[in-house]
Amino acid sequence: MSQTVLKQVKTASQRDDSEIKAIAQENMKWAVELTVEKYRARLYYHALCIVKDPQEAYDAVQEVFIKALREHRFFDEEFQMKAWLFRVTSNLCYNIVRDKRRRRQLLNLREEEARPTEPSLTSTKKVQNDQSHDSMMIALNKLSENHRKILILRYYEDLSYNEIAAVLQVKLGTVMSRLSRARNRLAQVLGPSHPLVLEFVA
């Protein structure tokens, strides 16, 4: 069956990474299109969970694909495409969050200096903003970055332990122990009988 026919029969999401890599040997442009089509939505929602801004999430994913095009090993047989894409997305998005936090802290400091009689205004606004997020995001935001990151990868992106190990560049045992500690911490924040905790333990 010709590649043209295969292209019509199979969607990108139905193709294994190994199949896309094989296509890349003959048609690089098509392989790139398949990769973008297969992973664009998943990477976008992964980015959105971290940066919580649709435009920033979209821009981050665009940048990830640009980096992928520049990665000469990307379609190599042994290269872990999926893990690489999620790792680069995670790193980029957490850098965005850290930069935003630094800017916000600087702005908050300037506001406090300008309004010394209202020292609690900024923190009050922060609490109000937190309450506008859904309960899951609020809960995850109370965890450390490592705990939040591993819960998102496991339960939102449905990555396997091996894939998480590749994304975070840690050993498999570290993934298992860190995930266990993250679930325990979530139980401390929400209470052991909270539906979200029970869902993560299930």
RAMOWO-V79636 format. One line per field, one symbol per residue. phi: phi as a letter, one per 30 degrees, with the letter a starting at -180 (. if undefined). psi: psi as a letter, one per 30 degrees, with the letter a starting at -180 (. if undefined). burial: 1 if it has 24 or more other C-alpha atoms within 12 Angstrom, else 0. Layout:
BEGIN
phi: ???
psi: ???
burial: ???
END
This chain:
BEGIN
phi: .ddddedddcddddcdeddddddddcbdddddddddddcedddddddddcdibedddddddeddddddddddcecdecddeddddddddeddddddddddddddddddddddddbddbdcdddddddddeddddddddddddcdddddddddddccchddedddedddhbddddeddddddddddddddcjdcdeddddddd
psi: kleeeeeeekleffkleeeeeeeffeieeeeeeeeeeefeeeeeeeeefefgjeeeeeeeeeeeeeeeffjffeglefkieeeeeeeeeeeeefeeeeeeeeeeeeeeeeeeefiffifgeeeeeeeeeefflleeeeeefflleeeeeeeeeefefhkleeeeeeefhlleeeeeeeeeeeeeeeeeefkfgkeeeeeef.
burial: 0000000000010000101110110000001101110111011111111111000111011111100100000110000111111111111111011000000000010000000000000100000000000001111110100111111111111010101111110000001001100110111000000001100100
END
